[in-house]
């Protein structure tokens, strides 16, 4: 059971050590035990160095800051990428977010 998440799929965030780069939350990885403040966030680089766009990283929640919610277009791009990569669980979550956008 997930008891706490600071960010949600599609949020645009920055890392405290890389404030010039924007990341989008791709997935939230719970820890064992499921404890507040200990989640890892699987992130995709969406703004910054062109040669690095799309690279994926895992960051501890305490290292991240919310910039803004992802736009509909950004979420659609992430959805299309997840379908191409056959990440169907993520695809379904993103589709649900877009349906409620």
C-alpha positions in Angstrom: 0.0 0.0 0.0 1.3 3.4 -1.0 1.0 5.8 1.9 2.6 8.9 0.5 3.9 10.5 -2.7 5.1 14.0 -3.0 5.0 14.1 -6.8 2.8 12.4 -9.4 3.4 11.0 -12.8 4.0 13.7 -15.3 5.0 16.4 -12.8 7.9 18.6 -14.1 10.6 18.6 -11.4 14.2 19.7 -10.9 17.1 18.0 -9.0 18.7 20.2 -6.3 22.2 19.6 -7.9 21.0 20.2 -11.5 18.6 23.2 -11.3 19.0 24.0 -15.0 17.6 20.6 -16.1 13.9 19.7 -16.0 12.8 16.1 -15.4 9.4 14.5 -15.8 8.3 11.9 -13.3 8.1 8.6 -15.2 7.4 6.2 -12.3 7.4 6.2 -8.5 9.3 3.4 -6.9 8.2 2.6 -3.4 10.7 1.5 -0.7 10.4 -1.3 1.8 9.1 -0.7 4.3 6.7 1.8 2.6 7.8 4.9 4.5 7.0 8.6 4.1 9.9 10.5 2.5 11.8 7.5 1.2 10.5 7.0 -2.3 12.7 6.9 -5.4 11.5 8.7 -8.5 12.2 7.3 -11.9 12.7 10.5 -14.0 13.2 11.4 -17.7 15.1 14.4 -18.8 12.8 16.6 -20.8 14.6 20.0 -20.9 18.3 20.7 -20.9 21.2 19.5 -23.0 19.8 18.3 -26.3 22.1 15.3 -26.5 20.8 14.1 -23.1 17.1 14.5 -23.6 15.2 11.3 -22.9 17.8 9.9 -20.6 16.3 8.2 -17.5 17.5 8.6 -13.9 16.4 7.5 -10.4 16.4 10.1 -7.7 15.6 10.1 -4.0 12.5 12.2 -3.3 14.4 14.5 -0.9 16.6 15.7 -3.8 13.8 16.9 -6.0 11.6 20.0 -6.2 8.4 20.5 -8.1 8.5 23.1 -10.9 5.0 22.6 -12.3 2.5 20.1 -13.5 3.2 18.5 -16.9 1.2 19.9 -19.9 -1.2 17.8 -21.8 1.2 17.7 -24.8 4.1 16.6 -22.5 1.9 13.8 -21.0 0.9 12.7 -24.5 4.5 12.5 -25.6 5.3 10.4 -22.4 2.3 8.2 -23.2 3.4 7.6 -26.7 6.9 6.8 -25.6 5.6 4.3 -23.0 3.5 2.5 -25.6 6.5 2.3 -28.0 8.6 0.9 -25.1 5.8 -1.5 -24.2 5.5 -0.1 -20.7 1.8 -0.9 -20.5 1.2 -0.3 -16.8 2.7 3.2 -17.1 0.7 3.8 -20.3 -2.6 3.0 -18.5 -1.7 5.4 -15.7 -0.9 8.2 -18.1 -4.1 7.5 -20.1 -6.1 7.8 -16.9 -4.4 11.1 -16.1 -5.0 12.5 -19.6 -8.7 11.4 -19.5 -9.1 13.5 -16.4 -7.0 16.4 -17.6 
